[in-house]
Each structure stands twice: as C-alpha cells, then as structure tokens.
Amino acid sequence: MQFNEAEQRELAQFLEAENAKARIQQTVHAMTDSCWDKCIFKINNSMDRSDESCLSNCVERFLDSSLFVVKRLEDLRSAGI
C-alpha cells in the first residue's frame, strides 16, 4: 500500500502524538512508583495525612524537576548549544 505525501505527513503526526502519549504514561508510571516507594510504608484501608502529604510533596517536586529540565533543554536549544 502506497501513501501520498499528505497521508504520510498525517501518519507521521499521528505516530508522533502516540509516542508523546506513551512517554507521558511512562513518566506518570515512574513517578507513581517512585513516590509510592518513598511515602507508603504500610498499607491500610485508608491513607493517613502524613502519607497524603508525602505523596503530594513528592509529586510536586517531581513535576518541578521535570519542568526545570524541559525549560533548560529549551533554553539550550534556543541558544544553539
């Protein structure tokens, strides 16, 4: 089966979007594992406030770090490095 140029561009865009979704899911999974291991030491029927606070702080730090790295890479790319 042969695709014309417009179909090839559309397919490439679709694949790029699907890859981006997969990377986001992978990042969320890694963050969940990391924060769970750092914050949850015993499993009960509900989480206590310290568990919730730890998870919230862990997620916020992870997001802050990720945003910092993305911004830094964008800055380097803009500077042509």
Buried (B, 14 or more C-beta within 10 A) or exposed (E): EEEEEEEEEEEEEEEEEEEEEEEEEEEEEEBBEEBEEEBEEEEEEEBEEEBEEBBEEBBEEBEEEEEEEEEEEEEEEEEEE
